[in-house]
Amino acid sequence: LLSSWWSAFISDINPQTPQPARKLRGNNEEEELTTKLDDASSSSLTSLPKITVIIPCYLPNERSIIDSTLRHVFTKLEIFGVLEVVVVYSLGTLRQQQVLTKSQSAELSLAEERLWEQWDGLVSEDGLRAVRIIDAHGTRTKAESLNQVLASPSLKCADIVAIYDADHHPDSDSLKLMVSKLLSTRSDCVQGSTYIRNATTSGLLGGCVNAEFFLTHFIFFPGLEHLAGTAFFGGSNAVWRAATLRKYTFDQSMQTEDIDLTLRALTDGHKITFCASARSGELAPRDLRALWHQRVRWALGWEQLPILMMYSMSPLYMLGQLGLMFKSICDIQ
């Protein structure tokens, strides 16, 4: 058991050259996507796989970093296909905007203006990369913003969907590695690894979190996948088959909407795998207070899911459903 786990761990850290994806007989969607990837050198844009990268952004807090993230994703990511980068941003509620100072409000307006004037509709010279900006007006959470993009008609043309947070700068080969593993392992989702990209300038806190991320993504997660036979979607630096992701919506009532989606996808028989070599750098928490709030939210989210699942299987829940059914019948009569 240990030797097999170690072999899987080493292969994940030092990936071999991606092998051509095998075509699945009787699976039209898999064959069509594989054919597009095999023909990635074709001059016809219609024959290339379409990859949509979604970057949700809460502009009041992330107005100073979204421009550099968008530039990094648009110019640095290696791809084999047509890449559309979609930034879906929210200005928050009126109450949240009212707490901003006058200078902060001016920065917010400038950041929003720059998104539309400099980035929306931008297309690379070779026609393989494009940017689209979406104003998720009235949304308050990341889940709501993502749902708005997933419901848009343009996403129906996508073959693969990648999701990055607004502070993520993925390594140049990260997306290609995840797409290759998505096809070679016949998965529905592949989750990459994360490190702190400003660890050297964020002091002891950034260094500690970076060390934690290394242990988590290169030891704990591969071991978890080997023992449990599955991985999970972590909310960022991950790719999905678009056809699979379109079946779901993110639940905005959940503290960790990504883990909730993972649970529903696994319950429906979909496959999720890890790819530790597909790395993406994020920013360290600003201070201990920010770290505390982040970890409390994660802890509450992981605790919330099993409680809801146990309740949904309990006799009290079933009796409640019968009561609602009885009430509905009485109302009809």
N, C-alpha and C positions, 0 to 999 in steps of 0.2 A: 504493500500500500504506500509506504513512504517513498520507495524508489519510483513508483509510477507518478506520485504527486510531484516529486522533484523534477522528473522529466517534463511534466506539463508546465511546471513553474519556469524552468530554464527555457523552454520553447516559447513561452509568452514574453520573457524578457528579451531574448535574442531571436526574433522571428526570422524564419527562412524566407527566401524569395517567394512571394505569393504565387501559388499554382493557379493555372486557369480554372475558373469555376466549372464544375461539372453540371451538365444539363440534366434536369430531372424529367424523366418520361412522364407524360400525362399532366405535367404542371405547366400550363401555358404561360402564366405570369413569370415563373422562374426562367423559362426558355427565352421569353421575350427580353427580359432584363439582361440575361447572360449574353444574348446575341448582341445587344447594344454595347455591352462592355467589350466584347470581342472585336466589335467594329469601331472602337473609340478613335482609331486613326483615320476613319473615313472623313471625307471633306463635307459630307452632308450633315447639317446640324440636326435634321430630323431623325437620323439613325443613332445619335448619341444619347446616352442615358441622361436624364434630367435630375439634377440634385438641387434641392432647395434647402438652404441654410436659414434657420429661423433664429433671430436674436431678439428676445424680449427685453425691453428696456424701460425702467421706471425713471423717467427723465429728471424729475426734481432731485433725485439722489445720484444719478449716473450721468448727468449732463456733461461732466468733465472728462469722461472716459469713453463714451460711445463712439466718438469720432476716431480715436486711435484704434479701437477694436474693429470698427467697420473697415478702416483702411488696411489693417493687418489681414483680416479674413479675405478681403477682396483681392489683395495683391500677393499674399504669401502662400495661400493654400494650394497645394498641388492637387490637380483633379484629372479625371479622365471622363469628361462629359461636359454638359452645359450646366453652369453653376448660377443659380439665382440666390442672391442674398436678400433676405426679407428682414427689415428692422421694424418691429411692431412696438410702438412706444405709448406710454400713458403719462398724462400730466397729473394724475391723481385727482382727488376730490377737491372741491373749492375750499373746503376747510383746511386741507393739507397745503394748498397753495397760499393761503392767507398767513401761515406762520413764517413764510419766507420773508427775508429782508428785501429792501428795495433793490440792492445790488444782486442778490440771489435771483430775484424775479427777472431782472434784466439778463442775467446769464442764462436763465431758463429759456427766455424768448429767443435769445441769440442762438442757443443750441438747437432749438426747434427749427428756426429759420435756416440754419446751416444744413440740417438734415435734408430739407426739401430742396434748397437751391443747389447744393453741391453734390448730393448723392442720389436723389430720387430720379430714376430713369437713366442713370449712368450705365453705359455699355462699354466693355473693353474693345480694343481695336480688332481682335480676332472674332468678336461676337460670341465668345464662350462664357463671358461673365457679365452679370447684370445686377443692378441694385433696385430694390423697390421699398418704399417707405409707407408704412400704414399707421395712421393715427387711430389707436384703439380708444376712442373717445368714451369716457365714462367708466372705463375699467379700473379696478383697484388692485387686482392681483395678477401675478404671473400666469396663473391658470386661465383667467379670463382672456388675457392677451393672446395666449397660445390657441385657445379655442376659436378666437376670431379669425386667426390665420388658417387653422385647420378647416374652417367652414367656408373659406373663400374659394370661388370657382377655379382660380388659377392653380391651386394645389392639386387639382384632379389630374393635371398633366405631369406631376412629379413622379419619378420612380423611387427616389430615396429622399428622406428628410433627415437633416442633421440639426441638432439644437445646441446652441452655445449661450451661456450667460453673457451679460454685457461687459464683464471684466475679463473674459477669457481670450487668450491669445494662443490658439492651438499651434503645435509644431507643424511645419510645412507638410510633412508626410502623414500627419495624423488622420486626416479624412480618408486618404487612399488606403491606409492600413485597415481602418474600420470597415470600409466598403468591401475590401478583399475578404476579410474575415466573415462579413455578413453573408457573402455568397459561398465561400468555401465550406462554411459550417452549416449552411442552410438555415441560418438564424433569422428571426424577425427583428431583432434589435441587438446592437453591439455597443457596450459601454466602455469608454476609454478611461484613462487614468488622469489624475490632476496633480499639479505641483504648485508651489508658491513662486511666481515669477519675479517678485520683488523681495525674495528672502534675504538678500544681502543688504538691503536698505531698510528693512522693517524691524530690525533689532532682534532681541531674544524671542519675542512672540512669533514673528514670522519664521524664524529658524525652527522653533519647536513644532509649529503647525506643519511646516514642510517635512520634517522628519516623521511626523505622524502620518502624513499623506503617503510617504514612501512605504512605510511599513504596511499601511492599510491596502494600498493598491498593488503592491508587488509580493506580499506574503499572505495577508489575511484573505483578500478577495479571490486570488487564484486557489487558495486552499478551500475556501467556501464553495467555489464552483466545482472543484474536484469532488468534494464530499457530498454536497447537496445536489449536484447535477444541474445547477442553474446559477445565473447571475441576476442582477437587478438593474433597473434603469435609475441613474442617479440625478437626472434632471438637466445635465449639461455634458458637453463633449460626448455625445452619443448619436448613433444613426439608427433610423428605423426604415423598414420597408414602408413606403407611403401607403400602400393598400391596407397594411395592418394598422397603422396609426390612425387612418381615417375612420376606423370602426369605433374609436373611443373619443371621449371628451375628458378634459382634466377637471377634477372635482374641486371647485374653489373653496369648499367647506373644509377640506382636509389641510392639516398643517404641513404634511409632506405629500403633495399631489403626485409627485413622481413615483413614490413607493406604492401609493394607492393604485396608480395605473399599472405598475409592475404586477401587483397581486391579481388584478383583473385580467391582464394579458396571460399570465401563467395559468390562471384558472381555466382560461379558454383554450389552453394547449399550445400557446405560442412559445417560441424559444428565444431566450436572452443569454448572451455570452459576454465575457470580459475580453478586452484586448489591452493589456497593461502597457504595451509598447506604443499605443496611440495616445500621446501625451498632450496635455493642454495646460497652460499656465494661468492661474488666476491671482488676484491680489489678496494679500493677507488682511485679516480683520484689522480695523483701524486701531483698536485698543482692546483691553480685557472686557470692557462692557459690551462691545460689539461681538466679541467671541462668545461671551456668556449668553447673549440673546440668540445667537445662531445655534448654539448647542442645545439650549432649552427647547427651541422650536423643533430641532431634529428629534430630541428625546420624546417630546409630546406627540410628534407625528408617528414615531415607531410604536408608541404606547396606544395611540388612538386606533390604529388599524386592527390589532388583535381583539381589542374590546368590542369594536363594532362587529367584527366577524363572529365572535362568541355570542354576542347578543342576537345576531341574525339567525343563529342556529339554536337558540334557546327556546324552551316552551313558551315563555312570556311573549317573545316576538311572534311566534306562530299564533298564539291566542289573540294578540293584538291585530294580526292580519285577518283572522276570522271575524273579529269584532267589526273591523272596517267593512268587510264583505257583507256581514249581516246588516250593518247600518245602510250600506248602499242599496241592498235589496229592499229594505223597508222604505227608503226614500223613493225608489222607483214605484213601489206599490202605492 
